């Protein structure tokens, strides 16, 4: 049962990551791109947690903390310097 | 038996978090403009992350793990609104939105009033350049004080009663 759930979670996260990457590539403005990259970062964090649960290790905890900080810095910086150009 | 229950809880929490991520991606792909995409994008950042961290805590059941997970989630909870505020403000200022999709734009009249006040101030500064006794009489005044005085004089003298007084609050800074 656990393995079925893990496969389903992996597929959903992969589809979600593909959607976020689609919006990064397509997005009409840079704000759309930075928003989608935030979502992609959250999805990467979710994938790290899934990995830790499946293989029963705790290797990526520091990386998880770093991810929750780096997304903030990136989006605030980009939003600070965005201009009127689409 | 107990392991099975914990595994089931973990699986359900992970599935919920993955559904949040999937919903955010579908919203990112299908929603029409920046503000509605921002609405979809916040789901995996806060609730999805919470569900995944709870799954991790249930799976490991260790007290040493909880402070780290709390730090991760609190960081996300503190930083997600700030970045969303910055992105939304930059999007509003640079017109990255579709006004026909908005039900109400509460900043619209504030921005319009600020622009009108700015325009009037620029015009009056241009007029005052030739001969203005107030400038010579009172050299210590600030720029905004001059704007306030002229605004009050003008509305009191020429357009008395024409403009309602509560529509003009020149000291307010609407964009702050």
Interface residues (C-beta under 8 A of the other chain):
Chain A: X1 X2 X5 X6 X8 X9 X12 X13 X15 X16 X17 X18 X19 X20 X22 X23 X29 X31 X32 X34 X35 X36 X38 X39 X42 X43 X45 X46 X49 X50 X52 X53 X56 X58 X61 X64 X65 X68 X69 X71 X72 X75 X76 X79 X80 X82 X83 X84 X86
Chain B: X4 X7 X8 X10 X11 X12 X14 X15 X17 X18 X19 X21 X22 X24 X25 X26 X28 X29 X34 X37 X38 X41 X44 X45 X48 X49 X52 X53 X55 X56 X59 X60 X65 X68 X71 X72 X75 X76 X79 X80 X82 X83 X86 X87 X89 X90 X91 X94 X95 X96
